[in-house]
Amino acid sequence: MTTYTALTTLEGRAPAYALGEAMERLVPEPTGVGVFEMEDGSGLWEVGGYFEESPDEAALAVLAAAMGAKPFTVSELPETDWVAHVRRELSPVEAGRFFVYGSHDADKVPEGCEPLLIEAAMAFGTGHHGTTLGCLRALDRLALDGFEGQNVADIGCGTAVLAMAAARIWPQTVLASDIDEVAVDVARANVTANGLEGRVTCVEAAGFDHPDLAAAAPFDLVFANILKGPLVALAPDMAAALQPGGYAILSGILNEQADDVLAVYAQSGVNLIHRESIVDWTTLTLQKMT
């Protein structure tokens, strides 16, 4: 079946969401509408819709003009088995001791590694992105230096790959949270697929705002692989949730944003001990002052 996309960008969260809501009332109506803050530091938001019929380009032009957005770009997508395509394109990822793979590559898992099964259909958080890869390497580095996590949380967990990685190497239960209900369902499915039920607990929460997280704090290690804006907003809560000497592994940060994030965390007494850049993305390992 042929599908169509209509994409535009504009400034401001409120106008972007208003445009997204307006798109849902179009005829023919879209099968889905997405509103995302762009990760390039531009401050722009992307609004897009998927359609099973060719969208009304005149109506889209009116909406764009009314909301101060750029003209929509409408594209026709060829029929593609996207899961099969992703499986062909995504090879296993090695990050220190960790080996992230899809079930189609189960025969490639090497001896002596810590395997993490993430299905190809769940591409965000498979380890191929520089942010997830950087976090896994940072975790491996801490463990090699002799750190053993006793109380670990993964904030904005996505697929829960980071929480599961910690659970693979340390015996304690790891808490994983995400603001998105679907992400939490995906995380729980991955935990089950990796045989880590009872070892990783997944909850729906914004930041640390959940009774289970409050009861478990303070943590000696917290992952937060999100974006610069949420990371900056999270800094005071992160500092409060870390025990003295505890570590935070942060990513979702463009290279040019890293110094800004570091400055905000330093104000809260959480300072840099290691940074790594992978292509466009930086991963920071920080430690709370004792």
N, C-alpha and C positions, 0 to 999 in steps of 0.2 A: 504494500500500500504506500502510495506517495504521501509524504507529509511536507509541510511548509513551516518555515520559521519567519518571525518578524521581530527584529531587534533594533533597539535604539539606546541612547544614553542621555542622561541629564544630570543636573546638579541637585543634590538635596534628597534626604531620605523620604521626607513627607511627600514631595511631588512625585517621587518614583513610585511609592506605594499607591498614591492616588491614581497614577497612570495605569498601574497594574490592575487596580480594581475596575477602572473604566474599560480596559481591554476585555475583561471577563463578560462585559455586556454587549460585545460586538456580535454581529451576525454576518457570516457564520461564526459561531463561538469557538474560542480556542479550546483544545483539549487540556491545556495547562499553561499557566502564566508564572514566570519567575522574576523576582526582583532581587538584585545582588549588588552589594557595594564592590566596586572594582578594586583589585589588589595592587594596583600600580601606584598608589599614593596620589592619584589625581583628584580625589574627592568626588568623582563621577559615580553614578549608579547605572547599571544596565537593567533594562526591562525587556523581556522577551516573551513571546508566545509561540506555542506549537499548534498547528491547524491540520485537520484532515482534509479540508477543502482550501482552495486558494483564498486567502483573506481579502477583505474589502480594503484595497489600498487607499481609496479616497477617504474612507473613515479613519484609517490609520494616520493619514496625513493631517486630518482635522485634529485628532487627539494629540499628535506630536506638537502641532502649532499651539494648541490651547495650553499645553503643559510646559512649553518652552523647551521641548526635547528636540534632538536632531531628527531629521526625517528617518522613518523606519527603513531598514534594509530587509527586503523580503527575499527569501531563498527557497528553492525547491530541493528537498533532500531525497536522494535516491533510496530505494529499498535496500536496507542493510540489516543483517543479523549482527547487532552491535555486540552482543555477548561473545559470539564466535569471533568477531573482529578483535575485541579486546583480548581474548584468550590467545590469539595469534600474536598480538603485538606486545603483550606484557610477559616478559620472561621473569623468572624468579629473581629476587633481590637478596643479596648478602650484605648484612650490616654488622660487622664484628661477628659475634657468635650467632646472630639471628639470621634465619633463612625464611623469607616471606614468599609464599607460593600459592597458586591456585590448585584446585583438585586435579586439573588436567596435567599438572606437573608433579604429581605426588611421587612419581618414579625417580625424580631428580633430587630428592631430599638427601643431602650427604650425611654420612655418619658423624656423630659428635657435635652436631649443631643444635640450636634451639629452634625447632620448626614452628612457624606461625601460619596457619591456613586462613587465607582471606580470598573469598571467591572473586573471580574477575568481574562479575556484575557489580561488585561493590568497589569501584575503582578508587574512590577517594579514601586514602589511608592504606593503600596496598604496599607502601614503601617506595614506590617509584618517584613520588614527588620529593623534591629536595628537603621539604620540611619534615616529613615523616622519617626519611632516611637519616637526616641530621639528628633527630631525637633518639632514634635507635642507636646510632653511633655514640651519642652522648651518654646514654644509659650503659652501653657496653664499657665505655671509658671509665665511668664511675665504679662499676663493678670490678674492673681490672685493677683499679687503685685501692681496692679493699673495702669499699663502701657496701654495706648490706642493708637494703631498705626494710625497715620494720613496720612502717605505716605510710602507704603510698596512695596517691590519688591521681587520676587522669581527668582533667577538667576540659570539657569540649572534646570528648573522646572519639567521636566519629565511629570508625569500625572497632574501636577498643584495642587496636593493635599494640599501642604502647602499654596499656594496662596489662594485656596478656603477656607481653614481653617481660614485664616486671614479675608477673606471677610465675613465669617459666623458671626464673632463676632464684627466686626467694620464696620461702614457704608461707609468708603472711598473705592474708586476703587483701586484695587491691580494690579500691573504690573507683568506679568510672562513671562520669556524668556527662550529659549533653543536654543542651537546651531544646533540641529537636526530638520529638517523640519517635519519629521514624528512625533516626540515628540510634536511639536507645534500643529499639527493636532489632536493628541490624547488629548492634554490639552484643546483645544477648544471644542472637543466633550464632555469632562468631565464637562467643565463649563456649557455647554448647558444642559447636563443631570441633573445637580444639580440646575438648574434654576438661575444661576448666570451671565447670559448674561448682559453686561453693568457694572458688578461689578468687573470682572477679565478680563483684556486685555492681550492677548497672542501674543508675537512677536518672530520672529526668530532673534537671535543675539548671538554673541560670547561675553560672559561677559556682560559688560555694553555698548557695542558698538552698540547702536541703538538710533536714534533721539528721540524716545519716552522716553527712559530711561534718556537720557541727559537732556531733557526738564523737566522731573519730579524731578530730583535730586535737593537738597540732600534729602535722605530718613531717616526716623527715625527707620526703621527696614528693614533689608535685610536678606533673607534666601539664603544660598548657600550650597546645599546638593549635592556635586560633589565628587571629589577625592583630595588627598593631593596635587599632582602636580599642577592641575589647581587652587586650593585654594591658594597655595603659590604664584603663578604667579599673582593671582587676588588681593593680599593684598594692593598694592598701590592704585589701582582703587577703591577697597572697602573703604579704608580710605577717599578717595576724594569724594566718593558718599554718605557717611554717614554724617548727620549733627552732630554737637557737642552734645554729650550725646546720640546719636543714637546707636541702637543695631544691632549686626550681629549674626545670628544663623547659625553655620557652622557644617556640618557633611560630611560623606563619608570618615572619618578619622579612620584608624586602631588605636587601643589603643596606640601602641608603636610609632605612628607618631604624637600624639597630642602635645607633648612638642615642636617639631620642628615647627608645625604650629603656636602655641602660640608665639614662639620667633619671628617669621617673622612678625606677626601682631602687636606685642608689639613695634617693630621698627617703625611701621607706626602710633603708638599712639592709637591702638585699643586693649584693655586689657581684660583679663578674669574676668567674674563675676560668672560663674557657668560652671561646666562640669559634664557630666553623661556618664558612660560606660554601654552599653547593649551588652552582649556577647563580640564580638571582636571589637565593634565599639564605638567611642567616639563622642558625640555631645558637641560643645562648644558654650556658650553664651558669647559674647564679647560686650564691650561698648567703643565707641570712647571718648577719653578724651575731656573735655570741655575747 
